[in-house]
């Protein structure tokens, strides 16, 4: 599973990355966490608000930092 954090590196982006990693570890997933920080690359996903989360190239949420519990629901499905 490829987990992509779309954001420029702001505090919320770092928190999303931290929560996503915690959720993936708690679910014992085989994953790769990638941070996409270039605005051109982020725009390529069609994302206008950061931070955003993509799983295997599919944007799952944008503009908020979900809890570890919420992320476990997204990653586990």
trRosetta pair geometry for C-beta under 8 A, 3 or more apart (Angstrom, degrees):
i j d omega theta_ij theta_ji phi_ij phi_ji
1 24 7.5 -160 85 -132 130 119
1 29 5.6 -34 34 170 137 125
1 30 6.6 125 15 84 85 62
1 31 4.5 -35 75 -105 97 83
1 32 7.4 -178 90 23 50 67
1 55 6.6 -23 -172 -164 103 94
1 56 6.3 -78 -148 -53 64 99
1 75 7.3 94 156 -156 159 91
2 31 7.2 155 -91 -160 20 73
2 32 5.1 -19 -113 63 68 101
2 34 6.3 0 -172 5 96 120
2 55 7.2 141 80 -164 59 44
2 56 5.3 110 47 -91 91 50
2 57 7.1 41 79 -31 125 70
3 20 5.4 165 169 162 142 130
3 21 7.9 177 89 -75 151 57
3 24 6.3 -104 -28 -64 153 143
3 31 5.4 22 -7 -177 110 126
3 32 7.0 179 28 82 72 46
3 33 5.0 -22 74 -107 107 66
3 34 7.0 161 84 24 52 70
3 53 7.2 -27 -167 -161 86 94
3 54 7.7 149 -162 81 40 54
3 55 6.0 -13 -106 -107 63 71
3 75 7.3 -11 -92 -108 122 114
4 34 4.9 -23 -107 73 74 99
4 35 7.7 148 -160 -100 60 17
4 36 5.4 26 -177 -14 108 116
4 53 7.2 141 79 -162 60 45
4 54 4.1 -12 61 62 112 100
4 55 7.5 -160 22 -73 79 26
4 57 7.4 64 2 -80 140 35
5 13 6.2 115 159 -171 115 84
5 16 5.6 148 -137 104 112 109
5 17 4.5 -28 -70 -82 168 89
5 20 6.5 -162 -73 24 107 152
5 33 7.0 21 -11 -174 107 92
5 34 7.2 -174 23 91 71 47
5 35 4.9 -24 66 -112 105 67
5 36 6.8 179 82 24 48 72
5 51 6.4 -23 -171 -167 88 117
5 52 7.7 145 -164 77 43 49
5 53 6.5 -18 -106 -104 56 67
6 36 4.8 -17 -106 69 67 113
6 41 7.9 -149 -131 113 95 90
6 42 4.7 126 -172 -125 107 94
6 45 6.0 -93 -100 36 156 156
6 47 5.3 96 124 48 152 168
6 50 5.9 -126 117 -117 80 100
6 51 6.5 142 76 -166 61 61
6 52 4.0 -17 60 63 117 98
6 53 7.2 -147 17 -65 89 20
6 54 6.3 64 -28 -10 115 105
6 59 7.6 -27 4 -113 147 101
6 62 7.6 -30 71 -112 125 94
7 10 6.2 -95 168 29 118 88
7 12 7.1 -138 -148 92 156 85
7 13 3.1 -162 108 -109 146 125
7 16 7.0 115 -4 44 147 135
7 35 7.5 -62 55 -160 78 91
7 36 7.7 92 19 75 43 69
7 37 6.9 -20 92 -111 44 64
7 42 7.3 100 -67 -106 24 139
7 50 4.0 141 -107 180 82 126
7 51 3.9 -34 -61 -110 140 81
7 52 6.8 160 -52 21 86 64
8 13 6.5 -168 52 -28 46 160
8 37 5.6 88 -133 -160 37 80
8 39 7.1 6 -83 -67 106 84
8 42 7.9 -58 -56 -32 72 154
8 50 6.5 118 -2 90 80 164
9 13 5.6 -98 -101 79 10 142
9 14 6.9 41 -168 -53 53 93
9 35 7.5 64 -84 172 79 136
9 37 5.6 25 -39 -129 97 123
10 13 4.8 100 51 6 68 105
10 14 7.2 -132 99 -4 36 88
10 50 7.3 123 26 112 121 116
10 51 7.4 -143 59 -55 101 97
11 14 5.9 -56 -150 36 30 110
11 15 6.4 30 152 -19 65 107
12 15 5.6 -54 -146 37 34 113
12 16 6.4 37 153 -22 66 103
12 50 7.6 139 91 129 116 77
12 51 5.1 -156 122 -9 96 112
12 65 5.2 -136 -161 -49 88 124
13 16 5.8 -51 -150 33 31 112
13 17 6.5 32 151 -18 63 105
13 35 7.7 85 162 -146 114 110
13 50 6.2 -1 -80 157 107 113
13 51 4.3 159 -98 -88 63 119
14 17 5.7 -53 -151 36 33 113
14 18 6.3 35 151 -20 65 106
15 18 5.5 -52 -147 37 33 113
15 19 6.2 30 156 -16 67 107
15 51 7.9 -167 61 7 80 155
15 65 5.0 16 101 -149 117 148
16 19 5.9 -55 -143 40 29 108
16 20 6.1 30 157 -20 65 109
16 51 4.3 -160 0 118 153 154
16 53 6.3 -144 177 -65 124 103
16 65 4.9 -123 -71 -122 84 86
16 66 7.7 65 -124 32 87 67
17 20 5.9 -55 -144 37 27 110
17 21 6.3 26 157 -18 63 108
17 33 6.7 101 -157 178 90 129
17 35 6.3 -9 -99 -89 138 106
18 21 6.0 -58 -150 36 26 109
18 22 6.4 26 154 -18 63 108
19 22 5.7 -55 -148 37 32 112
19 23 6.2 31 155 -19 66 107
19 65 6.7 126 10 -180 148 91
19 66 6.9 -180 128 84 149 65
19 67 6.8 -146 -152 -173 137 25
19 68 5.0 -137 -158 -77 87 68
19 71 5.5 148 139 -13 100 152
20 23 5.8 -54 -146 37 30 111
20 24 6.2 29 156 -18 65 108
20 33 6.7 138 107 -121 116 116
20 53 6.4 171 -87 -124 135 125
20 71 5.5 -141 -101 -161 57 147
20 75 7.5 137 -153 -62 77 133
21 24 5.8 -55 -145 38 30 110
21 25 6.3 29 156 -18 64 108
21 33 5.7 -16 -86 -73 95 157
22 25 5.9 -59 -148 38 28 110
22 26 6.2 25 156 -18 65 109
22 68 5.0 -55 99 -119 121 124
22 71 7.9 90 72 75 84 141
23 26 5.8 -57 -145 38 29 110
23 27 6.3 18 157 -9 64 111
23 68 4.9 -177 -69 -161 89 72
23 69 7.9 -155 -106 -54 110 12
23 71 3.8 -135 -38 104 167 113
23 72 4.5 -145 -153 -66 105 69
23 75 5.5 139 130 16 117 144
24 27 5.9 -63 -147 45 29 105
24 29 4.6 -81 -162 48 81 120
24 31 4.6 -62 -166 24 141 155
24 33 7.3 -162 27 -65 159 107
24 75 5.8 -127 -86 -165 72 160
25 28 7.2 27 -179 -79 36 40
25 29 7.7 -79 -64 34 21 80
26 68 7.2 74 10 171 147 119
26 72 6.5 -51 84 -98 121 122
27 72 5.9 162 -56 -139 116 89
27 75 5.9 -174 19 109 162 120
27 76 5.5 -147 -126 -82 141 94
29 75 6.3 -93 -42 163 157 120
31 75 7.9 -27 -83 -155 146 125
36 41 5.0 -133 -172 119 108 124
36 42 5.8 148 125 -76 110 74
36 45 7.6 101 106 -25 161 134
36 54 7.8 16 9 26 139 125
37 41 7.7 42 57 55 33 127
37 42 7.8 -20 -171 -45 10 113
38 41 4.3 77 73 9 99 108
38 42 6.8 -172 90 -10 49 85
39 42 5.5 -54 -143 38 34 113
39 43 6.1 37 157 -21 67 105
40 43 5.8 -52 -147 36 28 112
40 44 6.7 40 148 -30 59 102
41 44 5.4 -46 -157 22 34 121
41 45 7.6 34 148 -17 59 96
42 45 6.0 -55 -169 27 39 110
42 47 5.3 -78 172 67 84 116
42 50 6.6 -30 -160 -74 147 121
42 52 7.3 128 -154 36 100 124
43 46 7.5 53 -179 -76 44 19
43 47 7.0 -116 -98 56 29 68
45 52 7.0 173 105 104 144 147
45 54 6.1 -110 -140 -66 142 142
45 59 5.4 118 167 -61 114 119
46 59 6.8 -121 66 -3 97 150
47 50 6.7 74 144 -74 124 73
47 52 4.4 -103 -137 -10 145 166
47 59 6.0 176 -71 -117 103 145
47 62 5.1 -173 -140 -116 99 139
48 62 7.3 86 49 150 60 147
49 52 7.0 118 90 -61 62 103
49 62 5.0 117 72 148 88 103
49 63 3.5 19 119 -79 136 100
50 62 7.1 -58 -94 -159 32 87
50 63 7.2 54 43 -81 7 47
51 62 7.5 -149 110 -145 38 54
51 63 7.6 177 55 -67 43 12
51 64 7.8 -87 62 68 82 19
51 65 6.4 55 49 -79 125 82
52 59 5.9 -22 169 -144 124 107
52 61 6.5 -171 -148 99 64 51
52 62 3.8 -8 -105 -107 105 82
52 63 7.1 22 -79 -20 81 52
53 59 7.3 119 83 -154 45 59
53 60 5.1 -42 97 57 97 101
53 61 5.2 20 40 51 103 87
53 62 7.7 -153 22 -72 60 51
53 66 7.8 -59 -3 21 147 114
53 71 7.6 -144 -133 -121 169 100
53 74 7.2 67 113 130 142 158
54 57 6.0 -11 162 -152 123 10
54 58 6.0 159 -160 73 82 30
54 59 4.8 -45 -94 -88 89 51
54 60 6.5 153 -115 1 31 81
55 58 5.8 -28 65 61 70 89
55 60 5.5 35 3 -31 103 129
55 74 6.9 -177 -33 151 144 101
55 75 6.8 -177 -108 -106 140 64
59 62 6.3 1 180 -46 122 109
60 74 5.3 99 164 -161 150 131
61 64 6.4 -66 160 54 119 94
61 66 6.5 53 88 -26 168 123
61 74 7.3 -81 -13 -99 117 155
66 70 3.6 -108 175 89 119 135
66 71 5.3 149 96 -52 115 80
66 74 7.5 99 76 -9 161 133
67 70 4.8 101 52 6 75 99
67 71 7.0 -140 96 -2 42 88
68 71 5.7 -59 -149 40 31 112
68 72 6.4 40 151 -28 65 102
69 72 5.7 -49 -151 27 30 114
69 73 7.0 33 150 -18 60 101
70 73 5.7 -54 -162 30 36 114
70 74 6.8 30 147 -13 67 105
71 74 5.5 -54 -149 39 40 110
71 75 5.9 28 157 -12 73 111
72 75 5.9 -59 -136 46 29 104
72 76 5.5 24 165 -19 66 119
73 76 6.2 -56 -129 39 20 106
73 77 6.6 21 166 -27 56 110
74 77 6.5 -63 -153 24 22 108
